[in-house]
Amino acid sequence: MWETRLADLAPMKTRDGRFRYEAAGDPASPPLVFLHGIGGAARGWRGQLEAFADRYRAIAWDMPGYGGSAPLSAVTIATLADALQDFLQGVGAAKPVLVGHSIGGMIVQQLLAKNPGIARAVVLAQTSPAFGKADGDWQKEFIGARLGPLDHGETMASLAPTLVKELVGDDPDAGGMELARNCMAAVPEASYRAMVMALLGFDQRAALRNIAVPTLVLSGTKDKNAPAAMMAKMATYIPAATYVELEGAGHLVNLERPAAFNAALGSFLMANAAATQVTAW
């Protein structure tokens, strides 16, 4: 089972107690930081922590309000980006490679807009440069689909199997799907609601041209939340972008197709951020 693959990975906390995270690899190695989506958790990246720990200090945070990480008093993509910057400093991750999935990718974009030189390279996996206004038809449908069942008495645990099934593509890895359901079921309802609402108004489209570090834009052909066509267009606006599209994959590529995800990430890192330089604050 994926849950026990890295059984010796004890969750850690930053010194200030704000953030819970998991990590593997030599603390002196270059940092590779993974940021999960709305229904995820640090432990959803264990397959990647295991795969890259021989070359990097592989780190996965629990977003504020997830796992043992303290919630924010006000949740926006901007406040999450500020929290990410605090987290990176708290774990000593100078000039990291940032791997952001879904809302994690939005947080990365927001952080780069504020601090363009903070990362060595970034991966924007199945994300978007904009969500849009609250009164848009697609936005209303998205919010309703995510929060409506909770308004009518469902719980994250009862919704997890359906939500995960709707997100994935063809023939997903069984162990990865079990972990995805477990992560989704464990998300506090208040945090899930806050993160969904934080999407409203997010728009970094004009900032894409200012991303000045090597960037992997990764999509899945069966992803309905971050469609491949949209992500391919997004990549054309980023000066140093590499675009990779994984056939048959839905929205949870690192869990659905771990080998393909790790291969794409590994190739990108080898070409753009080889683990040869150690940095420090």
Secondary structure, DSSP 8 states (H G I E B T S, - for coil): -HHHHTTT---EE-TTS--EEEEES-TTS-EEEEE--TT--GGGGHHHHHHHTTTSEEEEE--TTSTTS---SS--HHHHHHHHHHHHHHTT--S-EEEEETHHHHHHHHHHHH-TTS-SEEEEES--SB---TTSHHHHHHHHHHHHHHHTT--HHHHHHHHHHHH--SS--HHHHHHHHHHHHHS-HHHHHHHHHHTTT-B-GGGGGG--S-EEEEEETT-SSS-HHHHHHHHHTSTTEEEEEETT--S-HHHHSHHHHHHHHHHHHHHH--TT-----
